[in-house]
Amino acid sequence: MNPYFLAILGFIFIFIEFYIPGAIMGVLGGILTATSIFLFIEQNDSWIAISLYIGAIILCLGLLFKFALWRIKTAKPEFSIYSGGSQDGYKASRYDHDAIGKTATVLSDLKPGGYITLDGKQLQAISESGYIVKGSKVLVISGQEESLIVKQI
């Protein structure tokens, strides 16, 4: 087997990993590249040639990463996975801090997640102690991301 062919095939799989994330292509590319190094070592006795080959593989991987990231950033927006636009105006989901300490009614069974009604609004809630039946009264004790943490009264 030709170590150069395996190295090039490994580079192609690593490049594909940038566009189809999931680690399968990256791991396969890494295995092929490492196998090409071991094959080259097995076929050569010169430590100078082996060192140059390993250095060339490392250099090529660095250039491949740099090219792939450049390509992602400069691709047309409809073909890119990179968002170079401003993120102004976007906010992460947050729970209502004013709801802490208030009493609410369970709208759907909390198993432990579900919905409650508080001041006429339907809100996501998570039970602190597990299952709470629909219609029960609960106390909002804190919040986590977009959900309120409640305990049964």
PyRosetta script that sets phi, psi and omega in degrees:
from pyrosetta import init, pose_from_sequence

init()
pose = pose_from_sequence("MNPYFLAILGFIFIFIEFYIPGAIMGVLGGILTATSIFLFIEQNDSWIAISLYIGAIILCLGLLFKFALWRIKTAKPEFSIYSGGSQDGYKASRYDHDAIGKTATVLSDLKPGGYITLDGKQLQAISESGYIVKGSKVLVISGQEESLIVKQI")
pose.set_psi(1, 141.2)
pose.set_omega(1, -177.3)
pose.set_phi(2, -85.4)
pose.set_psi(2, 120.2)
pose.set_omega(2, -179.1)
pose.set_phi(3, -66.4)
pose.set_psi(3, -29.3)
pose.set_omega(3, 179.2)
pose.set_phi(4, -66.6)
pose.set_psi(4, -41.0)
pose.set_omega(4, 178.0)
pose.set_phi(5, -62.3)
pose.set_psi(5, -44.3)
pose.set_omega(5, 178.9)
pose.set_phi(6, -63.1)
pose.set_psi(6, -39.7)
pose.set_omega(6, 179.3)
pose.set_phi(7, -63.9)
pose.set_psi(7, -44.9)
pose.set_omega(7, 180.0)
pose.set_phi(8, -64.7)
pose.set_psi(8, -42.4)
pose.set_omega(8, 177.5)
pose.set_phi(9, -62.3)
pose.set_psi(9, -40.5)
pose.set_omega(9, 176.7)
pose.set_phi(10, -62.0)
pose.set_psi(10, -42.0)
pose.set_omega(10, 178.4)
pose.set_phi(11, -62.9)
pose.set_psi(11, -39.6)
pose.set_omega(11, 179.4)
pose.set_phi(12, -63.3)
pose.set_psi(12, -44.6)
pose.set_omega(12, 178.8)
pose.set_phi(13, -64.5)
pose.set_psi(13, -39.3)
pose.set_omega(13, 177.9)
pose.set_phi(14, -64.4)
pose.set_psi(14, -40.9)
pose.set_omega(14, 178.0)
pose.set_phi(15, -62.4)
pose.set_psi(15, -42.7)
pose.set_omega(15, 179.0)
pose.set_phi(16, -61.6)
pose.set_psi(16, -33.4)
pose.set_omega(16, 179.7)
pose.set_phi(17, -57.9)
pose.set_psi(17, -30.9)
pose.set_omega(17, 178.9)
pose.set_phi(18, -65.8)
pose.set_psi(18, -27.1)
pose.set_omega(18, -177.1)
pose.set_phi(19, -103.1)
pose.set_psi(19, -23.3)
pose.set_omega(19, 177.9)
pose.set_phi(20, -126.8)
pose.set_psi(20, 77.8)
pose.set_omega(20, -177.2)
pose.set_phi(21, -64.1)
pose.set_psi(21, 152.7)
pose.set_omega(21, 179.5)
pose.set_phi(22, 154.1)
pose.set_psi(22, -4.9)
pose.set_omega(22, 174.2)
pose.set_phi(23, 78.6)
pose.set_psi(23, -15.0)
pose.set_omega(23, -177.4)
pose.set_phi(24, -65.0)
pose.set_psi(24, -50.8)
pose.set_omega(24, -179.4)
pose.set_phi(25, -65.7)
pose.set_psi(25, -39.6)
pose.set_omega(25, 179.7)
pose.set_phi(26, -64.6)
pose.set_psi(26, -44.0)
pose.set_omega(26, 179.1)
pose.set_phi(27, -66.2)
pose.set_psi(27, -44.2)
pose.set_omega(27, 178.6)
pose.set_phi(28, -62.2)
pose.set_psi(28, -42.3)
pose.set_omega(28, 176.9)
pose.set_phi(29, -63.0)
pose.set_psi(29, -40.7)
pose.set_omega(29, 177.3)
pose.set_phi(30, -64.0)
pose.set_psi(30, -41.6)
pose.set_omega(30, 178.3)
pose.set_phi(31, -64.2)
pose.set_psi(31, -43.6)
pose.set_omega(31, 179.1)
pose.set_phi(32, -64.3)
pose.set_psi(32, -40.6)
pose.set_omega(32, 179.3)
pose.set_phi(33, -66.5)
pose.set_psi(33, -44.0)
pose.set_omega(33, 177.6)
pose.set_phi(34, -63.9)
pose.set_psi(34, -39.7)
pose.set_omega(34, 178.0)
pose.set_phi(35, -63.2)
pose.set_psi(35, -38.0)
pose.set_omega(35, 178.2)
pose.set_phi(36, -63.6)
pose.set_psi(36, -36.4)
pose.set_omega(36, 177.6)
pose.set_phi(37, -66.1)
pose.set_psi(37, -46.4)
pose.set_omega(37, 180.0)
pose.set_phi(38, -63.6)
pose.set_psi(38, -39.1)
pose.set_omega(38, 177.0)
pose.set_phi(39, -64.5)
pose.set_psi(39, -40.6)
pose.set_omega(39, 179.1)
pose.set_phi(40, -64.3)
pose.set_psi(40, -41.5)
pose.set_omega(40, 178.2)
pose.set_phi(41, -62.7)
pose.set_psi(41, -40.3)
pose.set_omega(41, -179.4)
pose.set_phi(42, -66.4)
pose.set_psi(42, -32.9)
pose.set_omega(42, -176.2)
pose.set_phi(43, -89.1)
pose.set_psi(43, -10.9)
pose.set_omega(43, -176.8)
pose.set_phi(44, -125.8)
pose.set_psi(44, 144.3)
pose.set_omega(44, 177.5)
pose.set_phi(45, -102.1)
pose.set_psi(45, -15.4)
pose.set_omega(45, -176.2)
pose.set_phi(46, -81.9)
pose.set_psi(46, 120.3)
pose.set_omega(46, 178.7)
pose.set_phi(47, -69.0)
pose.set_psi(47, -25.9)
pose.set_omega(47, 177.1)
pose.set_phi(48, -67.2)
pose.set_psi(48, -46.8)
pose.set_omega(48, 179.0)
pose.set_phi(49, -63.2)
pose.set_psi(49, -41.3)
pose.set_omega(49, 179.4)
pose.set_phi(50, -63.6)
pose.set_psi(50, -44.3)
pose.set_omega(50, 179.1)
pose.set_phi(51, -62.9)
pose.set_psi(51, -41.4)
pose.set_omega(51, 178.6)
pose.set_phi(52, -65.7)
pose.set_psi(52, -38.9)
pose.set_omega(52, 179.0)
pose.set_phi(53, -64.7)
pose.set_psi(53, -47.0)
pose.set_omega(53, 179.5)
pose.set_phi(54, -63.2)
pose.set_psi(54, -41.4)
pose.set_omega(54, 176.6)
pose.set_phi(55, -61.8)
pose.set_psi(55, -41.1)
pose.set_omega(55, 178.8)
pose.set_phi(56, -65.3)
pose.set_psi(56, -39.1)
pose.set_omega(56, 177.5)
pose.set_phi(57, -62.3)
pose.set_psi(57, -46.2)
pose.set_omega(57, -179.8)
pose.set_phi(58, -63.2)
pose.set_psi(58, -43.9)
pose.set_omega(58, 178.3)
pose.set_phi(59, -62.2)
pose.set_psi(59, -45.2)
pose.set_omega(59, 179.4)
pose.set_phi(60, -63.1)
pose.set_psi(60, -39.2)
pose.set_omega(60, 177.4)
pose.set_phi(61, -64.2)
pose.set_psi(61, -42.9)
pose.set_omega(61, 177.6)
pose.set_phi(62, -60.8)
pose.set_psi(62, -45.1)
pose.set_omega(62, 178.2)
pose.set_phi(63, -65.7)
pose.set_psi(63, -37.0)
pose.set_omega(63, 177.6)
pose.set_phi(64, -62.4)
pose.set_psi(64, -45.8)
pose.set_omega(64, 178.8)
pose.set_phi(65, -61.7)
pose.set_psi(65, -45.5)
pose.set_omega(65, -179.4)
pose.set_phi(66, -62.1)
pose.set_psi(66, -44.0)
pose.set_omega(66, 178.9)
pose.set_phi(67, -64.3)
pose.set_psi(67, -43.9)
pose.set_omega(67, -178.2)
pose.set_phi(68, -62.7)
pose.set_psi(68, -44.1)
pose.set_omega(68, 179.2)
pose.set_phi(69, -66.8)
pose.set_psi(69, -38.9)
pose.set_omega(69, 176.5)
pose.set_phi(70, -62.9)
pose.set_psi(70, -42.8)
pose.set_omega(70, -178.0)
pose.set_phi(71, -64.5)
pose.set_psi(71, -39.3)
pose.set_omega(71, 178.7)
pose.set_phi(72, -65.0)
pose.set_psi(72, -42.9)
pose.set_omega(72, -177.5)
pose.set_phi(73, -70.9)
pose.set_psi(73, -32.5)
pose.set_omega(73, -174.4)
pose.set_phi(74, -98.2)
pose.set_psi(74, -1.2)
pose.set_omega(74, 178.9)
pose.set_phi(75, -68.2)
pose.set_psi(75, 156.0)
pose.set_omega(75, 176.0)
pose.set_phi(76, -59.4)
pose.set_psi(76, 144.7)
pose.set_omega(76, -176.1)
pose.set_phi(77, -53.4)
pose.set_psi(77, -35.5)
pose.set_omega(77, -178.6)
pose.set_phi(78, -73.5)
pose.set_psi(78, -13.5)
pose.set_omega(78, 179.8)
pose.set_phi(79, -112.5)
pose.set_psi(79, 6.1)
pose.set_omega(79, -173.5)
pose.set_phi(80, -109.3)
pose.set_psi(80, 149.4)
pose.set_omega(80, 173.7)
pose.set_phi(81, -99.8)
pose.set_psi(81, 2.7)
pose.set_omega(81, -177.0)
pose.set_phi(82, -95.7)
pose.set_psi(82, 131.8)
pose.set_omega(82, 177.0)
pose.set_phi(83, -105.6)
pose.set_psi(83, 101.9)
pose.set_omega(83, 179.6)
pose.set_phi(84, -91.9)
pose.set_psi(84, -3.4)
pose.set_omega(84, -177.4)
pose.set_phi(85, -75.3)
pose.set_psi(85, 166.1)
pose.set_omega(85, 179.8)
pose.set_phi(86, -70.0)
pose.set_psi(86, 143.1)
pose.set_omega(86, 177.6)
pose.set_phi(87, -100.8)
pose.set_psi(87, 12.7)
pose.set_omega(87, 179.6)
pose.set_phi(88, -61.6)
pose.set_psi(88, 138.6)
pose.set_omega(88, 178.1)
pose.set_phi(89, 94.2)
pose.set_psi(89, -15.1)
pose.set_omega(89, 179.2)
pose.set_phi(90, -93.1)
pose.set_psi(90, 134.3)
pose.set_omega(90, -179.9)
pose.set_phi(91, -129.4)
pose.set_psi(91, 144.0)
pose.set_omega(91, 176.1)
pose.set_phi(92, -71.0)
pose.set_psi(92, 153.8)
pose.set_omega(92, 178.2)
pose.set_phi(93, -63.9)
pose.set_psi(93, 137.9)
pose.set_omega(93, 178.9)
pose.set_phi(94, -139.2)
pose.set_psi(94, 150.8)
pose.set_omega(94, 177.2)
pose.set_phi(95, -80.9)
pose.set_psi(95, 162.0)
pose.set_omega(95, -179.4)
pose.set_phi(96, -80.1)
pose.set_psi(96, 108.2)
pose.set_omega(96, -178.1)
pose.set_phi(97, -64.5)
pose.set_psi(97, -27.3)
pose.set_omega(97, -179.5)
pose.set_phi(98, -70.8)
pose.set_psi(98, -15.1)
pose.set_omega(98, -177.6)
pose.set_phi(99, -78.9)
pose.set_psi(99, -17.1)
pose.set_omega(99, -177.2)
pose.set_phi(100, -64.4)
pose.set_psi(100, 130.6)
pose.set_omega(100, -179.5)
pose.set_phi(101, 93.0)
pose.set_psi(101, -7.3)
pose.set_omega(101, -179.7)
pose.set_phi(102, -92.2)
pose.set_psi(102, 159.4)
pose.set_omega(102, 178.2)
pose.set_phi(103, -98.1)
pose.set_psi(103, 139.7)
pose.set_omega(103, -179.1)
pose.set_phi(104, -134.8)
pose.set_psi(104, 169.7)
pose.set_omega(104, 177.4)
pose.set_phi(105, -113.2)
pose.set_psi(105, 137.6)
pose.set_omega(105, 180.0)
pose.set_phi(106, -73.9)
pose.set_psi(106, 122.3)
pose.set_omega(106, -177.9)
pose.set_phi(107, -87.8)
pose.set_psi(107, -37.6)
pose.set_omega(107, 174.9)
pose.set_phi(108, -134.3)
pose.set_psi(108, 150.4)
pose.set_omega(108, -178.8)
pose.set_phi(109, -49.3)
pose.set_psi(109, 132.2)
pose.set_omega(109, 176.2)
pose.set_phi(110, -90.6)
pose.set_psi(110, 115.8)
pose.set_omega(110, -173.6)
pose.set_phi(111, -124.8)
pose.set_psi(111, 44.3)
pose.set_omega(111, -4.9)
pose.set_phi(112, -85.4)
pose.set_psi(112, -6.6)
pose.set_omega(112, -180.0)
pose.set_phi(113, -96.2)
pose.set_psi(113, 152.3)
pose.set_omega(113, 178.0)
pose.set_phi(114, 174.6)
pose.set_psi(114, -150.0)
pose.set_omega(114, -176.5)
pose.set_phi(115, -128.0)
pose.set_psi(115, 148.0)
pose.set_omega(115, 174.6)
pose.set_phi(116, -126.8)
pose.set_psi(116, 162.5)
pose.set_omega(116, 171.9)
pose.set_phi(117, -112.9)
pose.set_psi(117, 132.2)
pose.set_omega(117, -179.0)
pose.set_phi(118, -140.2)
pose.set_psi(118, 119.5)
pose.set_omega(118, -178.8)
pose.set_phi(119, 53.9)
pose.set_psi(119, 39.1)
pose.set_omega(119, 177.5)
pose.set_phi(120, 79.9)
pose.set_psi(120, 2.3)
pose.set_omega(120, 179.9)
pose.set_phi(121, -109.3)
pose.set_psi(121, 143.1)
pose.set_omega(121, 176.4)
pose.set_phi(122, -89.7)
pose.set_psi(122, 124.0)
pose.set_omega(122, -177.3)
pose.set_phi(123, -131.0)
pose.set_psi(123, 150.2)
pose.set_omega(123, 175.5)
pose.set_phi(124, -74.4)
pose.set_psi(124, 142.9)
pose.set_omega(124, -179.5)
pose.set_phi(125, -145.1)
pose.set_psi(125, 154.4)
pose.set_omega(125, 175.5)
pose.set_phi(126, -127.0)
pose.set_psi(126, 130.6)
pose.set_omega(126, 179.4)
pose.set_phi(127, -76.9)
pose.set_psi(127, 136.3)
pose.set_omega(127, 178.1)
pose.set_phi(128, -72.1)
pose.set_psi(128, -31.9)
pose.set_omega(128, -172.0)
pose.set_phi(129, -112.4)
pose.set_psi(129, 10.0)
pose.set_omega(129, 179.2)
pose.set_phi(130, 109.9)
pose.set_psi(130, -142.1)
pose.set_omega(130, -172.8)
pose.set_phi(131, -68.8)
pose.set_psi(131, 129.1)
pose.set_omega(131, 173.4)
pose.set_phi(132, -130.7)
pose.set_psi(132, 130.7)
pose.set_omega(132, -175.3)
pose.set_phi(133, -74.5)
pose.set_psi(133, 147.2)
pose.set_omega(133, 176.1)
pose.set_phi(134, -55.3)
pose.set_psi(134, 137.5)
pose.set_omega(134, 179.1)
pose.set_phi(135, 93.7)
pose.set_psi(135, -11.9)
pose.set_omega(135, 179.7)
pose.set_phi(136, -71.5)
pose.set_psi(136, 154.1)
pose.set_omega(136, 175.0)
pose.set_phi(137, -91.3)
pose.set_psi(137, 136.7)
pose.set_omega(137, -179.5)
pose.set_phi(138, -131.9)
pose.set_psi(138, 158.9)
pose.set_omega(138, 176.8)
pose.set_phi(139, -111.8)
pose.set_psi(139, 129.8)
pose.set_omega(139, 178.0)
pose.set_phi(140, -80.0)
pose.set_psi(140, 119.0)
pose.set_omega(140, -176.2)
pose.set_phi(141, -107.2)
pose.set_psi(141, -23.0)
pose.set_omega(141, 177.3)
pose.set_phi(142, -170.5)
pose.set_psi(142, -166.1)
pose.set_omega(142, 179.3)
pose.set_phi(143, -148.4)
pose.set_psi(143, 160.5)
pose.set_omega(143, 178.9)
pose.set_phi(144, -146.9)
pose.set_psi(144, 118.2)
pose.set_omega(144, -175.8)
pose.set_phi(145, 53.5)
pose.set_psi(145, -116.1)
pose.set_omega(145, -179.0)
pose.set_phi(146, -97.9)
pose.set_psi(146, -1.2)
pose.set_omega(146, -175.9)
pose.set_phi(147, -105.0)
pose.set_psi(147, 147.4)
pose.set_omega(147, 174.7)
pose.set_phi(148, -91.5)
pose.set_psi(148, 144.1)
pose.set_omega(148, 175.5)
pose.set_phi(149, -97.6)
pose.set_psi(149, 127.2)
pose.set_omega(149, -175.3)
pose.set_phi(150, -128.6)
pose.set_psi(150, 158.4)
pose.set_omega(150, 171.8)
pose.set_phi(151, -133.5)
pose.set_psi(151, 149.2)
pose.set_omega(151, -176.6)
pose.set_phi(152, -70.6)
pose.set_psi(152, 140.9)
pose.set_omega(152, 179.2)
pose.set_phi(153, -89.3)
pose.dump_pdb("model.pdb")
